[in-house]
């Protein structure tokens, strides 16, 4: 006899009507009925009283970096400090406690602590002068170095400026300590000690445990290098993965032609694990541009605070189109980081070129972040069947927006994160976190997408409120929208669909949207098996 799990007294999923009962059997939803019509229960059934709260589809994160999120905990705790002094003190304390580490690392400092986002090596020299220090900003596109790290990277007054990065300098050409984008940051990052595979597997264990606890059952790892694939396979085989994952292998300008066959071999190696869909590697990631906060997102016209600066395009447009076409032809899903309006147009052109060359198929290409979209380009998302992947927590007037973004964009600031426009224009919408850039918990992201406000209700009425989503639209972006991106057509709150479900401690339709910041997941089920519990669901 099949043992079933029955959720009783479940808040109506549409926010109206009687409580419902959801019955799960063999990993699938067997039935959904009102309590009046509820199916008869067997003595062996597991019965969970939802207490009038919501049972939702489990969340999927359409763009995150679990390895980075798990590893960040191992380094200097630079995230969350309100001043430069506190950040430097955290580095000083960590270095004193780890005298044998040859490099001091920290990931996630706040780049808005300085008005122009330029951090000086001299500030870190005061804390650590005898070893190199390399800190990543929350945007992960910027690195703050001390003088020893600059020296280790061979960066001095005579170092040529890379075409795909920026070494921030003083008026005399001397490097100040801030590096932007890969051409510059890699001069230092490539010299960091390599983490052992065991440490990286442990990081994935921690990361996916955390994600399961917030109701996530699938994640798109949006930046994977070839060596990371073996790490993921080892994590899968050792039971370290607590949720499903798809890997996006990063295509590199100038080297991508040799990567097509390499990536096909890596994807096949993952598929050979017979992992039942727990782990796949069917996606290729491209960085079209940088970030607006650093002035490196590619813009059609110059930045307001520096009109001669149009940002940094990481690819030549024709080369990006050729590469996207080749990987699409090989059967990979395309996933393009594009933030500025010029970067987004370049990404749209590349996907359109692939479609024109390879023909139409169910390829579900993704453009992620989608911060500033020229109005003329907005209809192209739906026309080309492109999944618009937003990180909804970014759609608020936080310190990054007020200190760094708004001064650089000027009037174009009103074009940011057009979620509702693209969705109502027919484009598929998915949500992600870009963790550890921002919080992996989907519930605060849903609250922000609905209100376009900070947690303390700023501004009144919402920022660019015409782009607010309804609650159901925001939930869908984090559930069926992310599932669509993942080619998971078996996901839905209906009989016959896979039982990826979560139980919350609230009825989502009965609380103010901003209160979702404080809502908790009591249990997470992946294909009917409980992978997380607070103990209050049993």
SULLIN-V867007 format. One line per field, one symbol per residue. phi: phi as a letter, one per 30 degrees, with the letter a starting at -180 (. if undefined). psi: psi as a letter, one per 30 degrees, with the letter a starting at -180 (. if undefined). A space follows every 10 residues. Layout:
BEGIN
phi = ???
psi = ???
END
This chain:
BEGIN
phi = .ddccbcchc eedciajddb bcccbhibdd abbdedcedd ccedddccdd iicdccdddb cdaabedddd deddcedcdi dcbdeddddd dddddddbdc ddbccabjdd dddbeciccc deddedcbcc bdbbccdedi cbbccdddde dddicbdcdd dddcabcdbd dcjddckccb idecddecdd cdeddddddd dddddddddd dddcjdbabc dcabcedddd dddddddcid dcbdbcccdd dceibdddde dddddddddd dddhdiidbb bcbbcbcdac bdecicddcd bddedaedcc ibddbdeddd dddedddddd jddcbcdbcd dddddddddd dddddddcid bdchdbccih dbceedcddd eddciddccc cddddbdcde dddcdeddci ddedcdhddd eddddjddbb cachecebdd ddddddeddd chbddcicde ijdhddcdcd edddddddbd ddddedicdc cldaejddcc bbcccbcddc cdedddecdb dcabbchicd caadjccc
psi = kkklkkjlhk kkfggkalll kkkkkhglje lklleegklk klffkkkjjf gglkjlkllk jfjlieeeee eeffakifkg kfleeeeeee eeeeeefiff kfkklkkglj fgfkeggjkk eeeeefejff lkkjkklffg fkkklleeee eeghjaefkk klfhlkjkla fggkkffkkk leeeefeeef fkkkkleeee eeeeeeefee eefggkfkkj jgjkleffee eeeeeefggf kfllkkkjkk kkkfffeffe eeeeeeeeee effhghfekl igkkkkjeab keeggfkkke llkefiffjg ajkfkkeeee eeeeeeeeff gkkkjkjkel eeeeeeeeee eeeeeeeflk lifhlkkkeh ejkkeffeff eeeghkkjjl jfffhliaee eeeeeeffeb ffffgkiiee eeeffgkkkl lafgkgelkf jfeeeeeeee fhllfggklk fkkhffgkll eeeeeeefdf eeeeeghigg klilkflkij llklgljffg lkeffffflk kfkkkjhfkk fkkffgg.
END
